[in-house]
Amino acid sequence: MQPRPLSPSEPDPTPYGEGNLLHFLLDHIPDKIYFKDRLCRFVNASRATADFHGVTDRSELTGKTDFDFFTREHAQAAFDDEQRIMHTGVPITGKVEKETLPDGEVRWALTTKMALCDEAGGIIGTCGISKDFTAMKAMEDALQSSNAALAERQAELEQALARLEEAHKKLKSAQLQLIEAEKIQSNAKLVAGLAHEVRNPLNILTTGVALIKDEPALTGSPMAAEILHEMEKAVRRADAVISALTDDTGTASLHTSDAEVSLLIDHALAHVQAELAESRIQLVRRIAPGLPPVAVEPATMERALAAVLLNGIQSMAGNGVLTVSADLREVAAEKIWRDPGGRSGRPLRAGSQVVCLEIADTGTGVPAEDLAKVFDPFFTTKETGDGAGLGLTVARKIVEMHGGIIGIANRESGGASVTILLRPPR
Protein backbone atom coordinates (compact mmCIF):
# COMPACT_ATOMS: atom_id res chain seq x y z
CA MET A 1 0.00 0.00 0.00
CA GLN A 2 1.37 3.39 -1.00
CA PRO A 3 1.93 5.82 1.90
CA ARG A 4 -0.57 8.66 2.17
CA PRO A 5 1.05 12.01 1.26
CA LEU A 6 1.00 14.64 4.01
CA SER A 7 -0.81 17.92 3.57
CA PRO A 8 1.29 21.10 3.96
CA SER A 9 -0.39 21.88 7.33
CA GLU A 10 -0.10 18.33 8.70
CA PRO A 11 2.93 17.71 11.03
CA ASP A 12 5.38 14.87 10.29
CA PRO A 13 4.39 11.96 12.62
CA THR A 14 8.02 10.64 12.72
CA PRO A 15 10.31 13.61 13.26
CA TYR A 16 14.08 12.96 13.22
CA GLY A 17 16.63 15.36 14.63
CA GLU A 18 20.14 15.59 13.14
CA GLY A 19 21.46 13.37 15.91
CA ASN A 20 18.88 10.70 15.18
CA LEU A 21 19.68 10.84 11.46
CA LEU A 22 23.39 10.45 12.19
CA HIS A 23 22.78 7.46 14.48
CA PHE A 24 20.53 5.89 11.82
CA LEU A 25 23.22 6.39 9.23
CA LEU A 26 25.98 4.94 11.43
CA ASP A 27 23.85 1.93 12.39
CA HIS A 28 22.65 0.95 8.95
CA ILE A 29 25.00 2.09 6.16
CA PRO A 30 27.17 -0.83 4.91
CA ASP A 31 30.24 1.36 4.42
CA LYS A 32 32.72 2.06 7.19
CA ILE A 33 32.32 5.60 8.55
CA TYR A 34 34.58 6.86 11.32
CA PHE A 35 35.54 10.05 13.13
CA LYS A 36 38.96 10.56 14.75
CA ASP A 37 40.56 13.21 16.96
CA ARG A 38 43.83 14.99 16.33
CA LEU A 39 45.75 12.00 17.68
CA CYS A 40 44.00 9.75 15.15
CA ARG A 41 41.97 8.00 17.84
CA PHE A 42 38.41 6.85 17.14
CA VAL A 43 35.73 9.09 18.66
CA ASN A 44 32.79 7.57 16.80
CA ALA A 45 32.21 5.01 14.04
CA SER A 46 29.53 3.13 12.15
CA ARG A 47 28.24 -0.36 12.96
CA ALA A 48 29.99 -1.61 9.80
CA THR A 49 33.31 -0.29 11.15
CA ALA A 50 32.79 -2.11 14.47
CA ASP A 51 31.86 -5.34 12.70
CA PHE A 52 34.91 -5.06 10.48
CA HIS A 53 37.20 -4.73 13.51
CA GLY A 54 35.41 -7.51 15.37
CA VAL A 55 33.92 -5.57 18.28
CA THR A 56 30.32 -5.93 19.45
CA ASP A 57 29.65 -2.28 20.27
CA ARG A 58 30.73 0.82 18.45
CA SER A 59 31.77 2.41 21.73
CA GLU A 60 34.53 -0.17 22.11
CA LEU A 61 36.42 1.59 19.28
CA THR A 62 36.61 4.89 21.19
CA GLY A 63 40.19 5.80 22.06
CA LYS A 64 41.72 3.11 19.86
CA THR A 65 43.76 3.72 16.69
CA ASP A 66 44.46 1.82 13.49
CA PHE A 67 47.59 0.43 15.15
CA ASP A 68 45.27 -1.66 17.34
CA PHE A 69 43.63 -3.36 14.35
CA PHE A 70 45.98 -3.37 11.36
CA THR A 71 49.57 -4.26 10.63
CA ARG A 72 51.99 -1.46 11.41
CA GLU A 73 52.69 -0.87 7.73
CA HIS A 74 49.06 -0.10 6.91
CA ALA A 75 48.35 1.74 10.19
CA GLN A 76 51.37 4.01 9.68
CA ALA A 77 50.29 4.91 6.14
CA ALA A 78 46.77 5.78 7.37
CA PHE A 79 48.18 7.81 10.29
CA ASP A 80 50.45 9.80 7.94
CA ASP A 81 47.51 10.52 5.60
CA GLU A 82 45.33 11.78 8.44
CA GLN A 83 48.07 13.96 9.90
CA ARG A 84 48.68 15.51 6.50
CA ILE A 85 44.96 16.24 6.07
CA MET A 86 44.84 18.00 9.45
CA HIS A 87 47.92 20.09 8.63
CA THR A 88 46.88 21.08 5.11
CA GLY A 89 43.09 20.82 5.12
CA VAL A 90 43.34 19.02 1.74
CA PRO A 91 41.12 15.89 1.61
CA ILE A 92 41.96 12.52 0.11
CA THR A 93 39.36 11.26 -2.33
CA GLY A 94 38.91 7.73 -3.68
CA LYS A 95 42.23 6.32 -2.49
CA VAL A 96 42.70 2.58 -3.04
CA GLU A 97 44.00 1.06 0.19
CA LYS A 98 45.31 -2.40 0.86
CA GLU A 99 44.28 -3.30 4.41
CA THR A 100 46.23 -6.15 5.99
CA LEU A 101 44.71 -7.48 9.21
CA PRO A 102 46.80 -8.97 12.03
CA ASP A 103 45.78 -12.50 11.02
CA GLY A 104 47.19 -11.87 7.53
CA GLU A 105 43.86 -11.41 5.77
CA VAL A 106 44.04 -8.78 3.06
CA ARG A 107 41.12 -6.51 2.28
CA TRP A 108 40.80 -3.70 -0.22
CA ALA A 109 38.98 -0.41 0.36
CA LEU A 110 38.18 2.74 -1.56
CA THR A 111 38.71 5.51 1.01
CA THR A 112 37.83 9.19 1.24
CA LYS A 113 39.10 11.26 4.19
CA MET A 114 38.65 14.93 5.10
CA ALA A 115 39.31 17.35 7.92
CA LEU A 116 36.77 17.41 10.80
CA CYS A 117 36.09 20.98 11.93
CA ASP A 118 34.40 22.53 14.98
CA GLU A 119 31.78 25.27 14.84
CA ALA A 120 34.50 27.90 14.64
CA GLY A 121 36.12 26.18 11.65
CA GLY A 122 39.10 24.84 13.53
CA ILE A 123 40.36 21.40 12.57
CA ILE A 124 39.80 18.98 15.43
CA GLY A 125 40.31 15.67 13.66
CA THR A 126 39.34 13.70 10.57
CA CYS A 127 36.30 11.97 9.12
CA GLY A 128 36.61 8.99 6.80
CA ILE A 129 34.46 6.70 4.64
CA SER A 130 35.86 3.39 3.42
CA LYS A 131 33.97 1.25 0.94
CA ASP A 132 35.05 -2.38 0.81
CA PHE A 133 35.67 -3.57 -2.72
CA THR A 134 37.67 -6.72 -2.03
CA ALA A 135 35.32 -8.82 -4.16
CA MET A 136 35.50 -6.29 -6.99
CA LYS A 137 39.30 -6.21 -6.71
CA ALA A 138 39.39 -9.99 -6.92
CA MET A 139 37.27 -9.82 -10.07
CA GLU A 140 39.54 -7.12 -11.47
CA ASP A 141 42.65 -9.20 -10.72
CA ALA A 142 41.02 -12.26 -12.25
CA LEU A 143 40.15 -10.23 -15.35
CA GLN A 144 43.69 -8.90 -15.62
CA SER A 145 45.06 -12.41 -15.19
CA SER A 146 42.66 -13.65 -17.84
CA ASN A 147 43.65 -10.84 -20.17
CA ALA A 148 47.31 -11.61 -19.60
CA ALA A 149 46.68 -15.29 -20.31
CA LEU A 150 44.74 -14.37 -23.44
CA ALA A 151 47.53 -12.05 -24.57
CA GLU A 152 50.08 -14.80 -23.98
CA ARG A 153 47.89 -17.26 -25.87
CA GLN A 154 47.47 -14.77 -28.70
CA ALA A 155 51.25 -14.34 -28.89
CA GLU A 156 51.66 -18.12 -29.00
CA LEU A 157 49.04 -18.35 -31.75
CA GLU A 158 50.74 -15.58 -33.73
CA GLN A 159 54.07 -17.39 -33.39
CA ALA A 160 52.43 -20.65 -34.46
CA LEU A 161 50.85 -18.85 -37.42
CA ALA A 162 54.22 -17.38 -38.37
CA ARG A 163 55.76 -20.86 -38.20
CA LEU A 164 52.94 -22.25 -40.32
CA GLU A 165 53.36 -19.47 -42.87
CA GLU A 166 57.11 -20.13 -42.99
CA ALA A 167 56.48 -23.86 -43.37
CA HIS A 168 53.94 -23.15 -46.12
CA LYS A 169 56.45 -20.92 -47.86
CA LYS A 170 59.11 -23.64 -47.69
CA LEU A 171 56.64 -26.26 -48.92
CA LYS A 172 55.63 -24.00 -51.79
CA SER A 173 59.29 -23.40 -52.64
CA ALA A 174 59.97 -27.13 -52.52
CA GLN A 175 56.94 -27.74 -54.74
CA LEU A 176 58.21 -25.17 -57.24
CA GLN A 177 61.62 -26.80 -57.19
CA LEU A 178 60.10 -30.21 -57.85
CA ILE A 179 57.97 -28.82 -60.68
CA GLU A 180 60.99 -27.03 -62.11
CA ALA A 181 63.15 -30.11 -61.79
CA GLU A 182 60.56 -32.18 -63.62
CA LYS A 183 60.21 -29.47 -66.23
CA ILE A 184 63.98 -29.38 -66.71
CA GLN A 185 64.10 -33.16 -67.02
CA SER A 186 61.27 -33.09 -69.57
CA ASN A 187 62.93 -30.25 -71.46
CA ALA A 188 66.24 -32.10 -71.43
CA LYS A 189 64.64 -35.11 -73.09
CA LEU A 190 62.95 -32.88 -75.65
CA VAL A 191 66.16 -30.96 -76.37
CA ALA A 192 68.15 -34.18 -76.72
CA GLY A 193 65.67 -35.48 -79.26
CA LEU A 194 65.55 -32.22 -81.16
CA ALA A 195 69.33 -31.90 -81.12
CA HIS A 196 69.67 -35.32 -82.72
CA GLU A 197 67.10 -34.52 -85.37
CA VAL A 198 68.43 -31.02 -86.10
CA ARG A 199 72.13 -31.86 -86.11
CA ASN A 200 71.74 -34.37 -88.93
CA PRO A 201 70.41 -31.79 -91.43
CA LEU A 202 72.92 -29.26 -90.07
CA ASN A 203 75.75 -31.65 -90.86
CA ILE A 204 74.37 -32.14 -94.35
CA LEU A 205 74.17 -28.37 -94.84
CA THR A 206 77.72 -27.93 -93.55
CA THR A 207 79.04 -30.59 -95.92
CA GLY A 208 77.05 -29.18 -98.84
CA VAL A 209 78.27 -25.61 -98.29
CA ALA A 210 81.88 -26.83 -98.00
CA LEU A 211 81.56 -28.68 -101.32
CA ILE A 212 79.95 -25.96 -103.37
CA LYS A 213 81.69 -22.85 -102.05
CA ASP A 214 84.83 -23.63 -104.11
CA GLU A 215 82.90 -24.18 -107.32
CA PRO A 216 84.33 -21.89 -110.04
CA ALA A 217 80.85 -20.82 -111.10
CA LEU A 218 80.21 -19.46 -107.60
CA THR A 219 83.58 -18.12 -106.52
CA GLY A 220 83.40 -15.45 -109.20
CA SER A 221 80.08 -14.12 -107.91
CA PRO A 222 80.36 -11.78 -104.89
CA MET A 223 76.69 -12.24 -104.13
CA ALA A 224 76.95 -16.04 -104.15
CA ALA A 225 80.05 -15.92 -101.96
CA GLU A 226 78.27 -13.64 -99.48
CA ILE A 227 75.24 -15.93 -99.38
CA LEU A 228 77.42 -18.98 -98.75
CA HIS A 229 79.25 -17.11 -96.00
CA GLU A 230 75.97 -16.19 -94.31
CA MET A 231 74.80 -19.80 -94.63
CA GLU A 232 77.97 -20.98 -92.86
CA LYS A 233 77.40 -18.44 -90.09
CA ALA A 234 73.77 -19.50 -89.70
CA VAL A 235 74.74 -23.16 -89.46
CA ARG A 236 77.44 -22.40 -86.87
CA ARG A 237 74.99 -20.30 -84.83
CA ALA A 238 72.36 -23.05 -84.89
CA ASP A 239 74.99 -25.59 -83.88
CA ALA A 240 76.13 -23.32 -81.03
CA VAL A 241 72.57 -23.08 -79.71
CA ILE A 242 72.20 -26.87 -79.80
CA SER A 243 75.57 -27.25 -78.03
CA ALA A 244 74.57 -24.79 -75.33
CA LEU A 245 71.27 -26.55 -74.71
CA THR A 246 72.79 -30.03 -74.55
CA ASP A 247 75.94 -29.17 -72.60
CA ASP A 248 75.53 -30.63 -69.08
CA THR A 249 79.21 -30.65 -68.17
CA GLY A 250 78.87 -27.44 -66.11
CA THR A 251 81.82 -25.47 -64.86
CA ALA A 252 84.24 -28.37 -65.24
CA SER A 253 84.35 -27.79 -69.01
CA LEU A 254 84.99 -24.05 -68.75
CA HIS A 255 88.43 -22.61 -69.36
CA THR A 256 88.11 -19.29 -67.57
CA SER A 257 90.47 -16.36 -67.60
CA ASP A 258 90.40 -12.80 -66.32
CA ALA A 259 88.44 -10.86 -68.91
CA GLU A 260 87.94 -7.10 -69.16
CA VAL A 261 84.27 -6.22 -68.94
CA SER A 262 84.44 -3.51 -71.60
CA LEU A 263 85.99 -5.96 -74.10
CA LEU A 264 83.31 -8.56 -73.37
CA ILE A 265 80.66 -5.95 -74.11
CA ASP A 266 82.43 -4.76 -77.28
CA HIS A 267 82.70 -8.29 -78.65
CA ALA A 268 79.09 -9.09 -77.73
CA LEU A 269 77.93 -5.92 -79.52
CA ALA A 270 79.92 -7.00 -82.58
CA HIS A 271 77.79 -10.17 -82.70
CA VAL A 272 74.64 -8.06 -83.08
CA GLN A 273 76.14 -5.26 -85.16
CA ALA A 274 74.09 -6.22 -88.19
CA GLU A 275 70.81 -6.09 -86.26
CA LEU A 276 71.74 -2.72 -84.79
CA ALA A 277 72.72 -1.37 -88.19
CA GLU A 278 69.40 -2.40 -89.73
CA SER A 279 67.38 -0.61 -87.01
CA ARG A 280 66.98 2.93 -85.76
CA ILE A 281 67.96 1.88 -82.24
CA GLN A 282 70.18 4.23 -80.28
CA LEU A 283 72.95 2.51 -78.34
CA VAL A 284 74.00 3.98 -75.00
CA ARG A 285 77.08 2.67 -73.16
CA ARG A 286 77.67 3.40 -69.49
CA ILE A 287 80.73 1.50 -68.36
CA ALA A 288 82.13 2.56 -64.99
CA PRO A 289 85.91 3.19 -65.07
CA GLY A 290 88.29 0.97 -63.15
CA LEU A 291 86.12 -2.15 -63.11
CA PRO A 292 87.92 -5.32 -62.04
CA PRO A 293 88.05 -8.17 -64.55
CA VAL A 294 85.65 -11.10 -64.31
CA ALA A 295 86.58 -14.78 -64.31
CA VAL A 296 84.82 -16.13 -67.43
CA GLU A 297 85.38 -18.06 -70.60
CA PRO A 298 85.27 -14.99 -72.87
CA ALA A 299 83.77 -16.50 -76.02
CA THR A 300 81.06 -18.29 -74.06
CA MET A 301 80.11 -15.24 -71.97
CA GLU A 302 80.09 -13.07 -75.11
CA ARG A 303 77.54 -15.48 -76.58
CA ALA A 304 75.35 -15.05 -73.51
CA LEU A 305 75.59 -11.24 -73.67
CA ALA A 306 74.85 -11.29 -77.38
CA ALA A 307 71.71 -13.35 -76.75
CA VAL A 308 70.48 -10.78 -74.21
CA LEU A 309 71.35 -7.88 -76.52
CA LEU A 310 69.50 -9.50 -79.40
CA ASN A 311 66.47 -10.09 -77.19
CA GLY A 312 66.43 -6.38 -76.28
CA ILE A 313 66.84 -5.29 -79.91
CA GLN A 314 64.01 -7.51 -81.10
CA SER A 315 61.69 -6.25 -78.35
CA MET A 316 61.90 -2.67 -79.68
CA ALA A 317 60.83 -3.45 -83.27
CA GLY A 318 63.58 -1.34 -84.83
CA ASN A 319 63.13 1.85 -82.81
CA GLY A 320 64.18 2.75 -79.27
CA VAL A 321 67.15 3.02 -76.93
CA LEU A 322 69.36 0.11 -75.89
CA THR A 323 71.41 0.91 -72.79
CA VAL A 324 74.37 -1.24 -71.79
CA SER A 325 75.87 -0.43 -68.40
CA ALA A 326 78.37 -1.99 -66.05
CA ASP A 327 79.49 -1.10 -62.53
CA LEU A 328 80.73 -2.60 -59.28
CA ARG A 329 78.13 -3.19 -56.58
CA GLU A 330 77.49 -4.80 -53.26
CA VAL A 331 74.64 -7.23 -53.70
CA ALA A 332 71.49 -6.27 -51.81
CA ALA A 333 69.29 -9.05 -50.42
CA GLU A 334 66.38 -8.07 -52.69
CA LYS A 335 68.62 -8.49 -55.76
CA ILE A 336 69.25 -12.18 -55.06
CA TRP A 337 66.74 -13.88 -57.31
CA ARG A 338 65.35 -17.02 -55.65
CA ASP A 339 65.13 -19.08 -58.82
CA PRO A 340 64.08 -22.69 -58.13
CA GLY A 341 65.44 -23.69 -61.52
CA GLY A 342 68.80 -22.04 -61.01
CA ARG A 343 71.89 -24.17 -61.51
CA SER A 344 74.56 -21.93 -60.05
CA GLY A 345 76.99 -23.95 -58.00
CA ARG A 346 78.03 -21.06 -55.78
CA PRO A 347 75.05 -18.78 -55.23
CA LEU A 348 75.79 -15.14 -54.52
CA ARG A 349 75.04 -13.88 -51.05
CA ALA A 350 73.90 -10.49 -49.83
CA GLY A 351 76.91 -8.23 -49.32
CA SER A 352 79.03 -9.85 -52.07
CA GLN A 353 81.06 -7.53 -54.29
CA VAL A 354 80.03 -8.20 -57.89
CA VAL A 355 80.34 -6.74 -61.35
CA CYS A 356 76.85 -5.83 -62.51
CA LEU A 357 76.04 -5.84 -66.22
CA GLU A 358 72.69 -4.36 -67.16
CA ILE A 359 71.07 -4.39 -70.60
CA ALA A 360 67.93 -2.25 -70.70
CA ASP A 361 65.55 -1.60 -73.58
CA THR A 362 62.62 0.72 -74.17
CA GLY A 363 60.37 -1.92 -75.69
CA THR A 364 56.99 -3.14 -74.53
CA GLY A 365 58.32 -5.04 -71.51
CA VAL A 366 57.20 -8.48 -70.40
CA PRO A 367 53.67 -9.25 -69.16
CA ALA A 368 53.78 -9.79 -65.40
CA GLU A 369 52.43 -13.33 -65.72
CA ASP A 370 55.26 -14.21 -68.13
CA LEU A 371 58.23 -12.88 -66.12
CA ALA A 372 58.76 -16.23 -64.40
CA LYS A 373 58.81 -18.07 -67.76
CA VAL A 374 61.13 -15.98 -69.93
CA PHE A 375 64.12 -18.23 -69.26
CA ASP A 376 62.22 -21.43 -70.06
CA PRO A 377 63.32 -23.20 -73.25
CA PHE A 378 61.22 -22.32 -76.30
CA PHE A 379 59.19 -19.70 -74.44
CA THR A 380 58.78 -16.50 -76.45
CA THR A 381 56.38 -13.57 -76.65
CA LYS A 382 57.48 -12.75 -80.20
CA GLU A 383 55.49 -13.44 -83.33
CA THR A 384 55.88 -16.85 -84.90
CA GLY A 385 59.08 -16.95 -86.90
CA ASP A 386 60.70 -14.05 -85.02
CA GLY A 387 62.43 -16.18 -82.41
CA ALA A 388 62.77 -19.73 -81.13
CA GLY A 389 62.63 -18.81 -77.45
CA LEU A 390 66.14 -20.06 -76.74
CA GLY A 391 68.22 -16.89 -76.42
CA LEU A 392 67.56 -16.14 -72.76
CA THR A 393 67.62 -19.86 -71.91
CA VAL A 394 71.15 -20.12 -73.31
CA ALA A 395 72.15 -16.88 -71.56
CA ARG A 396 70.96 -18.13 -68.18
CA LYS A 397 72.72 -21.44 -68.52
CA ILE A 398 76.00 -19.77 -69.46
CA VAL A 399 75.80 -17.19 -66.65
CA GLU A 400 75.01 -19.87 -64.07
CA MET A 401 77.82 -22.10 -65.36
CA HIS A 402 80.11 -19.22 -64.38
CA GLY A 403 78.60 -19.01 -60.89
CA GLY A 404 76.70 -15.82 -61.67
CA ILE A 405 73.08 -14.76 -61.52
CA ILE A 406 70.79 -13.41 -64.22
CA GLY A 407 67.38 -11.83 -63.70
CA ILE A 408 64.85 -9.81 -65.63
CA ALA A 409 62.44 -7.08 -64.55
CA ASN A 410 60.18 -4.52 -66.14
CA ARG A 411 61.28 -0.89 -65.95
CA GLU A 412 59.01 1.77 -64.50
CA SER A 413 59.71 4.00 -67.52
CA GLY A 414 58.84 1.19 -69.95
CA GLY A 415 60.68 -1.73 -71.40
CA ALA A 416 62.64 -4.44 -69.65
CA SER A 417 66.02 -4.73 -67.98
CA VAL A 418 68.20 -7.84 -67.77
CA THR A 419 70.76 -7.80 -64.96
CA ILE A 420 73.76 -10.12 -64.83
CA LEU A 421 75.87 -10.39 -61.68
CA LEU A 422 79.38 -11.84 -62.02
CA ARG A 423 82.11 -12.32 -59.45
CA PRO A 424 85.49 -10.66 -59.83
CA PRO A 425 88.41 -13.14 -59.65
CA ARG A 426 89.26 -14.32 -56.15
Order of alpha helices (4+ residues) and beta strands (2+ residues): alpha-beta-beta-alpha-alpha-beta-beta-beta-alpha-alpha-alpha-beta-alpha-alpha-beta-beta-alpha-beta-beta-alpha-beta-beta
